[in-house]
Amino acid sequence: MMQSMLYWLEPWEPSPTVVVAVLIAAVLFARGARCASVSVSRHVSFWLGLLAIDVALHTRLDYFFEHEFFMHRLQHLVLHHVGPFLIAVSYPGAALRAGVPTNWRQRWLQPALGTRTARRLSAGLFNPVVALTLFIGLIYFWLLSPIHLAAMLDYRLYRVMNWSMVIDGLLFWWLVLDFRPAPPARLTPGRRILIAIAAIPPQILLGAYIFFTPHELYPIYSICGRAFTWLSPMRDQQMGGCCYGFRVR
């Protein structure tokens, strides 16, 4: 059984970027949690979120994500929603900052975050209209048939697509799940609720369009070979459209 589990945890396509990013996040949080006040529930939430992202990006499951449309949608459900949500709800900012060595924080991190460019970038990305547009727009963008075809054929673009889901998900949920009063939080509780609700209808519409379209929207999965040969292309597409029902609950 252990060998079987290790087999599934092996990456289908090894990526040093994923290894380095996950390790940095893990080490910073583990170091910082010893100094910052982090509850058990926040620990559990952070580690589950980080594990979910790692599994969705860097295990043998990636083969199925590349060869079945509905599996690919489940992958993005984890990368854009589940993993970032769990990390954001753990509110790890203080722990991550505390995990950076003191001299590095004073010499590099604080001056970098204090620059005009960093402040403008932060203000833009955490603007509620921009955040919502990016959150929904990236889903639509990567599901445009020509864009999706290119991403599934080019491993470099495929990785850009997946990382864009992770980063955008972290930004969006970090904004929505900031439980502090405003200020210092950027949004009041009411506006945070509104932006979360506003993200629901566009996803439902997209899922319905994918589900009810009577022809194959993404033939790349048939061209490259499907992981589940018993599953018809149209049923695979319909199951992929149904994934948006899970996204909005």
PEZI-V782551 format. One record per residue. N is the residue number from 0. RES is the residue in one small letter. PSI is psi in degrees with one decimal (none if undefined). OMEGA is omega in whole degrees, -180 to 180 (none if undefined). NEAR is the number of other C-alpha atoms within 8 Angstrom. Layout:
BEGIN
N,RES,PSI,OMEGA,NEAR + N,RES,PSI,OMEGA,NEAR
END
This chain:
BEGIN
0,m,-40.8,180,4 + 1,m,-41.7,178,5 + 2,q,-38.4,178,6 + 3,s,-40.6,180,7 + 4,m,-43.8,178,8 + 5,l,-35.4,178,8 + 6,y,-45.3,-178,8 + 7,w,-23.9,179,10 + 8,l,-12.9,177,10 + 9,e,138.7,-180,9 + 10,p,139.2,175,10 + 11,w,-42.6,175,10 + 12,e,101.2,-175,8 + 13,p,137.7,180,6 + 14,s,109.1,177,7 + 15,p,-31.4,-179,6 + 16,t,-44.7,179,6 + 17,v,-44.9,-179,10 + 18,v,-48.0,-178,8 + 19,v,-45.3,-178,8 + 20,a,-44.7,-180,8 + 21,v,-41.5,180,10 + 22,l,-42.5,179,8 + 23,i,-47.4,179,8 + 24,a,-42.0,-178,9 + 25,a,-45.5,-178,9 + 26,v,-43.9,-180,9 + 27,l,-44.2,-179,14 + 28,f,-42.9,-180,12 + 29,a,-41.4,178,10 + 30,r,-48.2,-175,13 + 31,g,-30.2,-178,15 + 32,a,-21.5,178,13 + 33,r,-22.7,180,7 + 34,c,-43.3,180,8 + 35,a,158.8,179,9 + 36,s,102.0,-177,7 + 37,v,120.5,-178,8 + 38,s,167.0,179,6 + 39,v,-41.4,-179,6 + 40,s,-36.7,177,7 + 41,r,-38.3,175,12 + 42,h,-50.7,-178,10 + 43,v,-44.7,-178,8 + 44,s,-45.1,-179,12 + 45,f,-48.8,-176,14 + 46,w,-34.5,176,9 + 47,l,-41.6,179,11 + 48,g,-44.3,180,14 + 49,l,-40.4,178,12 + 50,l,-41.9,-180,9 + 51,a,-43.8,180,12 + 52,i,-42.2,-180,13 + 53,d,-42.9,179,11 + 54,v,-40.5,-178,10 + 55,a,-22.3,-177,12 + 56,l,-30.1,-161,9 + 57,h,45.3,174,16 + 58,t,179.0,-180,14 + 59,r,-14.8,176,13 + 60,l,-21.8,-179,11 + 61,d,-27.4,176,13 + 62,y,-45.0,-180,9 + 63,f,-32.6,177,11 + 64,f,-29.9,-179,14 + 65,e,-12.5,-173,11 + 66,h,9.2,172,13 + 67,e,129.8,-177,13 + 68,f,-43.4,-177,13 + 69,f,-31.9,175,14 + 70,m,-37.2,177,12 + 71,h,-39.7,178,13 + 72,r,-36.2,176,11 + 73,l,-37.8,176,11 + 74,q,-46.4,-179,10 + 75,h,-26.2,173,11 + 76,l,-41.4,179,11 + 77,v,-45.6,-175,12 + 78,l,-33.3,-173,16 + 79,h,-23.7,-174,13 + 80,h,-67.4,-169,11 + 81,v,-55.9,-177,11 + 82,g,-55.6,178,16 + 83,p,-37.3,179,15 + 84,f,-48.1,-178,13 + 85,l,-39.6,179,12 + 86,i,-45.3,-178,16 + 87,a,-38.9,-178,13 + 88,v,-17.4,175,13 + 89,s,-8.4,179,11 + 90,y,65.3,-171,10 + 91,p,4.3,-173,11 + 92,g,-49.5,-178,6 + 93,a,-41.1,180,9 + 94,a,-41.9,180,17 + 95,l,-41.6,178,14 + 96,r,-41.9,180,10 + 97,a,-23.6,179,14 + 98,g,-18.0,177,13 + 99,v,131.3,178,11 + 100,p,142.7,-173,7 + 101,t,-45.7,-178,7 + 102,n,-32.3,176,6 + 103,w,-41.4,179,9 + 104,r,-45.3,-177,11 + 105,q,-35.0,-174,9 + 106,r,-35.2,-172,8 + 107,w,-51.3,-170,8 + 108,l,-52.7,-177,9 + 109,q,-44.6,176,9 + 110,p,-36.6,-180,9 + 111,a,-42.7,-179,8 + 112,l,-21.1,-178,8 + 113,g,-3.9,-179,8 + 114,t,156.2,179,8 + 115,r,-38.7,180,6 + 116,t,-44.8,-180,6 + 117,a,-40.2,-180,10 + 118,r,-41.6,179,10 + 119,r,-41.0,179,8 + 120,l,-43.1,179,8 + 121,s,-43.9,180,8 + 122,a,-37.4,180,8 + 123,g,-48.6,-176,8 + 124,l,-31.3,-179,9 + 125,f,9.3,169,12 + 126,n,129.7,-174,8 + 127,p,-36.7,179,7 + 128,v,-44.5,179,6 + 129,v,-45.0,-179,10 + 130,a,-44.2,180,12 + 131,l,-41.8,180,12 + 132,t,-44.2,178,8 + 133,l,-41.2,-176,9 + 134,f,-45.0,179,12 + 135,i,-40.6,-174,11 + 136,g,-37.4,180,8 + 137,l,-35.8,177,10 + 138,i,-48.7,-180,8 + 139,y,-42.9,-177,9 + 140,f,-50.0,-176,8 + 141,w,-11.9,177,10 + 142,l,2.6,169,8 + 143,l,130.4,-171,8 + 144,s,-48.6,-180,8 + 145,p,-37.8,180,6 + 146,i,-43.2,180,10 + 147,h,-40.9,178,11 + 148,l,-47.6,-179,10 + 149,a,-40.9,-178,9 + 150,a,-35.9,-178,13 + 151,m,-17.5,179,11 + 152,l,-24.3,-177,7 + 153,d,114.1,-175,8 + 154,y,-29.4,179,8 + 155,r,-44.9,178,7 + 156,l,-33.3,177,10 + 157,y,-42.0,180,11 + 158,r,-36.8,174,8 + 159,v,-43.8,179,8 + 160,m,-49.4,-177,10 + 161,n,-41.8,179,11 + 162,w,-33.2,177,8 + 163,s,-34.6,176,9 + 164,m,-45.0,-179,12 + 165,v,-51.6,-176,13 + 166,i,-44.8,180,8 + 167,d,-39.9,177,11 + 168,g,-42.3,178,14 + 169,l,-44.0,180,13 + 170,l,-46.0,-177,11 + 171,f,-50.8,-177,12 + 172,w,-28.5,175,12 + 173,w,-40.3,178,12 + 174,l,-47.4,-174,11 + 175,v,-33.4,-174,11 + 176,l,18.0,176,9 + 177,d,101.7,-172,9 + 178,f,0.2,179,6 + 179,r,157.2,174,7 + 180,p,156.3,180,8 + 181,a,126.0,-15,8 + 182,p,166.5,12,7 + 183,p,-14.8,176,6 + 184,a,151.9,-177,10 + 185,r,-25.7,-177,8 + 186,l,147.0,172,11 + 187,t,161.8,179,9 + 188,p,-40.0,-180,8 + 189,g,-42.0,180,7 + 190,r,-32.1,177,8 + 191,r,-38.8,177,12 + 192,i,-42.0,-179,9 + 193,l,-42.0,-178,8 + 194,i,-34.2,177,11 + 195,a,-40.9,179,9 + 196,i,-38.4,-178,8 + 197,a,-22.2,180,8 + 198,a,-11.3,-174,11 + 199,i,-53.6,-174,9 + 200,p,-43.2,180,8 + 201,p,-33.0,179,8 + 202,q,-37.4,177,12 + 203,i,-43.7,-180,11 + 204,l,-42.5,180,8 + 205,l,-43.1,178,11 + 206,g,-40.0,179,14 + 207,a,-40.5,179,10 + 208,y,-46.1,180,9 + 209,i,-42.4,-176,12 + 210,f,-43.6,-171,12 + 211,f,-7.3,177,7 + 212,t,126.2,-172,8 + 213,p,2.1,179,5 + 214,h,165.4,-176,5 + 215,e,119.9,-179,9 + 216,l,-28.4,-174,8 + 217,y,77.0,-176,9 + 218,p,-7.8,-179,7 + 219,i,-31.2,-179,8 + 220,y,-30.6,175,12 + 221,s,-36.2,-179,8 + 222,i,-44.8,-175,6 + 223,c,-8.3,180,7 + 224,g,130.5,-177,7 + 225,r,145.9,179,9 + 226,a,-34.7,-179,8 + 227,f,95.8,-175,6 + 228,t,-20.0,-180,6 + 229,w,-8.2,-178,4 + 230,l,121.9,-178,7 + 231,s,152.8,179,7 + 232,p,-41.6,-178,8 + 233,m,-37.2,177,9 + 234,r,-39.2,176,8 + 235,d,-44.3,-180,12 + 236,q,-41.6,179,14 + 237,q,-40.5,178,12 + 238,m,-36.7,176,10 + 239,g,-39.9,176,17 + 240,g,-34.4,-180,15 + 241,c,-23.2,-180,11 + 242,c,-26.8,-179,13 + 243,y,-19.5,173,12 + 244,g,-35.2,178,10 + 245,f,-30.6,-177,7 + 246,r,-33.8,-168,9 + 247,v,10.8,-179,8 + 248,r,none,none,4
END
